[in-house]
Amino acid sequence: MPQAQTETDLVELLDELNIPFTLTRHEALFTVEQSQAAVRDTPGAHCKNMFLKSKSGALILVTCEENRRIRIRDLERAIGVKKLSFARPDLLLTHLGVTPGAVTPLSVVNDTQNAVRIVLDAQMMNSDTLHCHPLHNEATIAISTTDLIRVFDHTGHMAELVDFDALEQAALTATSGLAANAN
């Protein structure tokens, strides 16, 4: 397995691709709540990421707006896979070169075998700017969503856009249906 890229390598790639970005350093952030407290006032979409594995072994990186509430079963139907669960940390490190708490859509630079399927929140991608980790969780990088797609193109990844508003609505409907049945 090739050595994982570092923040320095990522910055060099962005410079090579003429992609502007802003890098903000902060304490290590491990949760969405910590991230919201640290970089709350920066405009643009702030993402959360889920590295998942299907029953058949497919690896999927899902990036959505940080406040999304969805059900995995609805996501499975939307992307046509069965039995998703969170992938083990060793698979995350092997395929994306990052550890839990540092997952980022930019980690595709480490997926040289294109083994990971990329799923993005379509509504998030309507934002001008996306905030994510630069391969570790002690900084946040702001990059345009258009330029994120350029990074995917450069690495040979085809990102799939999914209607996360619909997924969130399905979760809300299911929750309200459960509450009505309980009464």
matplotlib code that plots the C-alpha trace (Angstrom):
import matplotlib.pyplot as plt

x = [0.0, 1.4, 2.0, -1.0, -0.9, -0.5, -1.9, 1.3, 0.7, -2.9, -2.0, 0.6, -2.1, -4.6, -1.9, -1.0, -4.7, -5.0, -7.7, -8.0, -8.7, -8.5, -7.0, -7.9, -6.1, -7.8, -7.7, -8.5, -12.2, -13.8, -17.5, -19.9, -20.8, -17.1, -16.8, -19.9, -18.5, -15.1, -16.0, -19.6, -19.2, -17.6, -20.0, -20.7, -21.7, -20.0, -19.9, -20.0, -18.7, -19.6, -17.3, -19.6, -19.4, -22.1, -22.8, -21.2, -18.1, -18.6, -16.9, -18.9, -17.9, -21.0, -20.5, -23.5, -24.3, -23.4, -26.9, -28.5, -30.6, -31.1, -31.8, -29.2, -32.0, -33.3, -29.8, -29.4, -32.5, -31.4, -28.0, -29.1, -27.1, -28.0, -27.0, -24.7, -22.7, -19.8, -16.6, -13.8, -11.1, -8.4, -10.4, -10.7, -6.9, -6.1, -8.4, -8.6, -5.5, -7.3, -8.5, -11.9, -12.6, -10.6, -12.7, -13.1, -14.1, -10.6, -9.3, -10.0, -6.5, -5.5, -7.9, -5.5, -7.3, -10.7, -12.1, -14.4, -17.7, -18.5, -22.0, -22.7, -25.6, -27.0, -28.3, -24.9, -23.3, -25.5, -23.4, -20.5, -18.1, -17.6, -15.7, -14.0, -10.8, -7.5, -6.7, -6.5, -8.8, -6.7, -7.7, -10.5, -10.2, -12.7, -12.9, -15.6, -17.9, -17.0, -13.3, -14.1, -15.5, -12.3, -10.4, -12.6, -12.1, -8.3, -8.4, -10.7, -13.7, -17.2, -19.3, -23.0, -25.4, -28.3, -31.3, -30.7, -33.7, -35.8, -33.9, -34.3, -38.1, -38.4, -36.7, -39.1, -42.1, -41.1, -40.4, -43.8, -45.5, -43.9, -45.0, -48.6, -48.7, -47.4, -50.3]
y = [0.0, 3.4, 5.9, 8.1, 11.7, 14.4, 17.9, 19.2, 16.8, 17.9, 21.6, 21.0, 19.2, 22.0, 24.5, 22.3, 22.3, 26.1, 25.5, 28.3, 27.3, 28.7, 26.6, 27.3, 25.6, 24.6, 22.0, 18.4, 18.0, 14.6, 15.3, 17.5, 19.2, 20.1, 21.3, 23.5, 25.2, 25.8, 27.0, 28.0, 31.5, 30.6, 30.8, 27.8, 24.2, 22.2, 18.5, 15.3, 12.1, 8.4, 5.7, 2.7, -0.9, -2.9, -6.6, -7.3, -5.5, -2.2, 0.8, 4.0, 7.5, 9.6, 13.3, 15.4, 18.6, 18.3, 18.7, 15.9, 13.3, 10.3, 6.6, 4.2, 2.0, 5.0, 5.7, 2.1, 2.3, 5.6, 4.3, 0.7, -1.2, -3.6, -3.7, -0.8, -0.5, 1.7, 0.3, -0.7, 1.9, -0.3, -0.2, 3.6, 3.9, 1.4, 3.0, 6.7, 7.1, 8.8, 7.8, 8.2, 11.8, 13.0, 11.6, 14.0, 14.0, 15.1, 11.7, 10.4, 11.5, 8.3, 6.0, 5.2, 2.0, 3.8, 1.3, 3.8, 5.0, 8.6, 9.8, 13.5, 15.5, 17.2, 20.2, 20.6, 20.8, 23.8, 25.8, 27.8, 26.7, 23.5, 23.1, 19.8, 18.3, 18.4, 14.7, 15.3, 16.9, 19.7, 22.1, 22.9, 23.6, 25.7, 24.9, 25.6, 22.7, 23.1, 22.6, 19.6, 18.0, 18.9, 17.0, 14.0, 14.3, 14.4, 11.3, 9.4, 9.4, 9.9, 11.5, 10.6, 13.3, 12.1, 14.1, 14.3, 16.5, 13.5, 11.2, 13.6, 13.9, 10.1, 9.9, 12.6, 10.9, 7.5, 9.1, 10.9, 7.7, 5.8, 8.5, 8.4, 4.6, 4.8, 7.0]
z = [0.0, -0.9, 1.9, 2.6, 1.5, 4.2, 4.5, 2.8, -0.2, -0.4, -0.4, -3.1, -5.2, -4.7, -5.8, -8.8, -9.8, -9.2, -6.6, -4.1, -0.4, 3.1, 5.9, 9.5, 12.3, 15.6, 18.3, 17.3, 16.5, 16.7, 16.5, 14.6, 17.9, 18.5, 14.9, 15.2, 18.3, 16.7, 13.2, 13.5, 12.1, 8.8, 5.9, 3.7, 4.2, 6.9, 6.3, 8.2, 6.7, 7.0, 5.8, 5.2, 4.0, 2.4, 3.0, -0.4, 0.7, -1.3, 0.4, 0.4, 1.6, 2.3, 2.7, 3.8, 5.6, 9.3, 10.6, 8.5, 10.2, 8.0, 8.4, 6.9, 5.4, 3.4, 2.2, 1.2, -1.0, -2.5, -3.6, -4.3, -1.8, 1.0, 4.7, 5.2, 8.4, 9.5, 8.1, 10.4, 11.2, 9.5, 6.2, 6.6, 7.1, 4.3, 1.6, 2.6, 4.6, 7.5, 11.0, 12.6, 13.3, 10.3, 7.5, 4.6, 1.0, 0.2, 1.4, -2.1, -2.9, -1.0, -2.8, -5.6, -6.5, -6.8, -4.4, -2.7, -4.0, -3.3, -2.4, -1.8, -0.4, -3.5, -1.5, 0.2, -3.2, -4.0, -1.5, -2.8, -0.1, 1.7, 5.0, 5.6, 7.1, 5.3, 6.0, 9.7, 12.3, 13.6, 10.8, 8.5, 4.8, 2.9, -0.8, -3.4, -4.1, -7.8, -7.0, -4.8, -8.0, -9.8, -7.1, -7.7, -11.4, -10.9, -8.8, -11.2, -8.8, -10.0, -7.2, -7.0, -5.9, -3.6, -2.6, 1.2, 1.7, 0.6, 2.9, 5.8, 5.0, 5.0, 8.4, 9.8, 8.3, 9.8, 13.2, 13.3, 12.1, 15.0, 17.5, 16.2, 16.5, 20.1, 21.1]

ax = plt.figure().add_subplot(projection="3d")
ax.plot(x, y, z, "-o")
ax.set_aspect("equal")
plt.show()
